[in-house]
Amino acid sequence: METRQLSSADLIRLAETYSAHNYHPLPVVLSRGEGVWVWDVEGKKFMDMLSSYSALNQGHLHPAIIKAASEQMGKLTLTSRAFHNDRFGAFCELICKVAGQESVLLMNAGAEAVETAVKAARKWGYKVKGVPADKAEIIVCRNNFHGRTTTIVGFSSEDQYRDGFGPFAAGFKMIPYDDIEALRNAITPNTVAFLVEPIQGEAGIIVPADGYLKQASEILKANNVLLMLDEIQTGLGRTGKLFCYEYEGVKPDILIVGKALGGGVFPVSAMLSGKEVMDVFTPGDHGSTFGGNPLACAIGIAALNVIVDEDLPRKAEETGRYFMGKLARIESPHIKEIRGKGLLVGVEMKESSGTARPFCEHLMELGILAKETHHQVIRFAPPLVISKSEIDWALERIAKVLR
């Protein structure tokens, strides 16, 4: 029996009828992607300038990643960690060498990796630093975004993320972002870690002052406190370096990565650290049925190799500098500020011009998919494989909307 292809309107109606209403997506229904481009079910072509919040740094359907996934799917997809699999050790070695860390614990979603890091920091505090039982403190920043689990939203400053989900876990102390004195004053003998994003993505692409992470690292070292960096969105080339912290010449005690680690194909995340931190875990302390599965490992290896072999961080730096330079020349009565690094770019709109949402909707009509964040900011974060000619194509349309 022949079935007709449902229209975008039909498919949106189905989603709104049967799905939880926890997102407010743009009214477009995508069915195919390649590189920086995607197509809706009617065949209209769009440039993806969100990259699934940086999970698609390598672009849609990168041939090397799809080949690795397809080959592995024909062999073995899941074993659980009850047994070894033949892709696990190689992936662990590769990501540790790429990140310059000694050890890794593999998970799936980014929030799982953050939860893993929180557990590791606390246990390190008790077993190594000698903090009294159940007294460990972790410092976090206002306007942070580290995920959606109940522990994580409990230390968010965003009212909506917390509303109706308490009671929340204790042990977190909030300070302003990009405020060294606030960090210095917040540290106590019970402080075990400082959890921070090198650039706050969901907060509106907030870039701290030069030297912020370096000064923070020095203060933390002097107080025997772990620097715990969430590079889930900023890492793996997005900001023009393999990891954003490289701009400051620091090395985190705990590094959290995800999103692009799965190459836009599969959820893969990781917490990396030195042995002193990682060795607080013993069998039974922590785990994941799917974490480190052979399919994820095969995809993760391919995803990392693409980033390194194609020198995507350098491309992001060069293309991002070009893109931001051209954006800065747009004469617009609506733009308050343009900020970012590499291909993580935020254009903040003046409140007098309304929210960023209508601008994103207008961009969609012209074939560009971008998304608002924190009401006033348009986030532009295309796949790192984007070319200058494709950037020019986008800029022509962006200028039309912003003017």
Long-range contacts (C-beta under 8 A, 24 or more apart in sequence): 5-41, 6-41, 7-41, 7-42, 8-40, 8-41, 8-42, 11-41, 26-360, 26-361, 26-364, 26-369, 26-371, 27-364, 28-364, 28-369, 33-60, 33-61, 34-59, 34-60, 34-61, 35-59, 35-60, 35-61, 35-383, 35-385, 36-60, 36-382, 36-383, 36-385, 36-386, 36-390, 38-369, 44-367, 45-367, 46-364, 46-367, 46-368, 46-369, 47-367, 47-368, 47-369, 47-382, 47-390, 47-393, 47-394, 48-369, 48-382, 48-383, 49-368, 49-369, 49-370, 49-380, 49-381, 49-382, 49-394, 50-369, 50-370, 50-371, 50-379, 50-381, 50-382, 51-264, 51-381, 51-382, 51-383, 52-259, 52-264, 53-201, 53-233, 53-259, 53-381, 54-201, 54-232, 54-233, 54-234, 54-236, 54-238, 54-259, 54-260, 54-344, 54-381, 55-258, 55-259, 55-260, 55-262, 55-264, 56-260, 56-264, 56-383, 57-236, 57-237, 57-238, 57-259, 57-260, 57-264, 57-307, 57-312, 57-316, 57-383, 57-384, 58-260, 58-263, 58-264, 58-303, 58-306, 58-307, 58-310, 58-312, 58-383, 58-384, 58-385, 59-264, 59-383, 59-384, 59-385, 59-386, 60-264, 60-383, 61-264, 62-263, 62-264, 62-302, 62-306, 62-385, 64-302, 64-305, 64-306, 65-263, 65-264, 65-265, 65-299, 65-302, 65-303, 65-306, 66-265, 67-302, 68-298, 68-299, 68-301, 68-302, 69-265, 69-266, 69-295, 69-298, 69-299, 69-302, 71-298, 72-294, 72-295, 72-298, 72-299, 73-295, 75-294, 76-294, 76-295, 77-293, 77-294, 77-295, 78-289, 78-290, 78-293, 78-294, 78-295, 79-293, 79-294, 80-289, 80-290, 80-293, 81-287, 81-288, 81-289, 81-291, 81-292, 85-292, 85-293, 85-294, 85-297, 86-294, 87-294, 87-297, 87-298, 87-301, 88-292, 88-294, 88-297, 90-297, 90-301, 91-292, 91-296, 91-297, 91-298, 91-300, 91-301, 92-292, 94-300, 94-301, 94-304, 94-305, 95-257, 95-261, 95-270, 95-272, 95-300, 95-304, 96-272, 98-242, 98-304, 98-308, 99-243, 99-255, 99-257, 99-272, 100-251, 101-255, 101-272, 101-273, 101-274, 102-273, 102-274, 102-275, 102-278, 103-272, 103-273, 103-274, 103-275, 103-278, 103-279, 104-270, 104-271, 104-272, 104-278, 105-270, 105-271, 105-272, 105-278, 105-281, 105-286, 105-291, 106-268, 106-269, 106-270, 106-288, 106-291, 106-292, 106-296, 106-297, 107-258, 107-269, 107-270, 107-271, 107-288, 107-291, 108-267, 108-268, 108-269, 108-288, 108-290, 108-291, 108-296, 109-147, 109-258, 109-267, 109-269, 110-147, 110-232, 110-256, 110-258, 110-259, 110-269, 111-146, 111-147, 111-148, 111-149, 111-152, 112-269, 112-288, 112-291, 113-232, 113-256, 113-257, 113-258, 113-269, 113-270, 113-271, 114-146, 114-147, 114-149, 114-152, 114-195, 114-230, 114-232, 114-256, 115-147, 115-149, 115-151, 115-152, 116-271, 116-286, 117-193, 117-195, 117-228, 117-254, 117-256, 117-271, 118-151, 118-195, 119-285, 119-286, 120-254, 120-271, 120-273, 120-277, 120-278, 120-280, 120-281, 121-192, 121-193, 121-195, 121-226, 121-228, 121-254, 121-277, 122-171, 122-192, 123-280, 123-281, 123-285, 124-192, 124-226, 124-276, 124-277, 124-280, 125-190, 125-192, 125-193, 127-280, 128-276, 128-277, 128-280, 129-192, 129-224, 131-189, 131-190, 131-192, 132-190, 135-190, 136-171, 136-190, 136-192, 137-171, 137-172, 137-173, 137-188, 137-190, 137-191, 137-192, 138-171, 138-172, 138-173, 138-191, 138-192, 138-193, 138-194, 138-195, 138-228, 139-172, 139-173, 139-174, 139-175, 139-183, 139-186, 139-187, 139-191, 139-193, 139-194, 139-195, 139-225, 140-172, 140-173, 140-174, 140-175, 140-194, 140-195, 140-196, 141-174, 141-175, 141-176, 141-177, 141-195, 141-196, 141-197, 141-200, 142-174, 142-175, 142-176, 142-177, 143-177, 143-200, 143-203, 143-206, 144-177, 144-195, 144-196, 144-197, 144-200, 144-203, 145-197, 145-200, 145-201, 145-202, 145-203, 146-195, 146-197, 146-230, 177-203, 177-206, 177-208, 178-206, 178-208, 178-209, 178-212, 180-212, 180-215, 180-216, 180-219, 183-216, 183-219, 184-219, 187-219, 187-220, 187-223, 187-225, 191-223, 191-225, 192-225, 192-226, 193-225, 193-226, 193-227, 193-228, 193-253, 193-254, 194-220, 194-225, 194-226, 194-227, 194-228, 195-228, 195-230, 196-227, 196-228, 196-229, 196-230, 197-229, 197-230, 197-231, 197-233, 197-234, 198-229, 198-231, 198-234, 198-239, 198-243, 198-244, 198-245, 198-247, 198-248, 199-234, 199-239, 199-244, 199-340, 199-341, 199-344, 201-233, 201-234, 201-344, 201-373, 201-379, 202-233, 202-373, 202-374, 203-373, 203-374, 204-346, 204-348, 204-373, 204-374, 204-376, 204-377, 205-339, 205-340, 205-344, 205-345, 205-346, 205-373, 205-377, 205-379, 206-339, 207-339, 207-340, 207-341, 211-248, 212-248, 213-245, 213-247, 213-248, 213-250, 214-248, 214-249, 214-250, 217-248, 217-250, 217-251, 226-253, 226-254, 226-277, 227-252, 227-253, 227-254, 228-252, 228-253, 228-254, 228-256, 229-254, 229-255, 229-256, 230-256, 231-255, 231-256, 231-257, 232-256, 232-257, 232-258, 232-259, 232-269, 233-259, 233-344, 234-344, 235-259, 235-260, 236-260, 236-261, 236-303, 236-304, 236-307, 236-312, 237-307, 237-312, 237-313, 237-315, 237-316, 237-342, 237-384, 238-316, 238-342, 238-343, 238-344, 238-381, 238-384, 239-316, 239-320, 239-340, 239-341, 239-342, 239-343, 239-344, 240-313, 240-314, 240-316, 240-317, 240-320, 240-321, 240-341, 240-342, 240-343, 241-313, 241-317, 241-342, 242-307, 242-308, 242-313, 244-341, 247-341, 253-277, 260-303, 260-307, 261-300, 261-303, 261-304, 262-296, 262-299, 262-300, 262-303, 263-299, 263-300, 263-302, 263-303, 263-306, 265-299, 265-303, 266-295, 266-296, 266-299, 267-296, 268-296, 268-299, 268-300, 268-303, 307-384, 310-385, 312-384, 312-385, 313-342, 313-384, 315-384, 315-385, 316-342, 316-343, 316-384, 317-342, 319-343, 319-384, 319-386, 319-387, 319-388, 319-391, 320-344, 320-345, 322-388, 322-391, 323-380, 323-391, 323-395, 326-391, 326-392, 326-395, 327-395, 327-398, 330-398, 330-399, 330-402, 330-403, 331-403, 332-402, 332-403, 334-359, 334-402, 335-402, 336-376, 340-380, 343-380, 343-381, 343-382, 343-384, 343-386, 344-379, 344-381, 345-379, 345-380, 345-381, 346-373, 346-377, 346-378, 346-379, 346-380, 347-377, 347-378, 347-380, 347-402, 348-376, 348-377, 349-376, 349-377, 349-378, 350-376, 351-376, 359-401, 359-402, 362-401, 363-397, 363-398, 363-401, 366-397, 366-400, 366-401, 367-397, 368-394, 368-397, 368-398
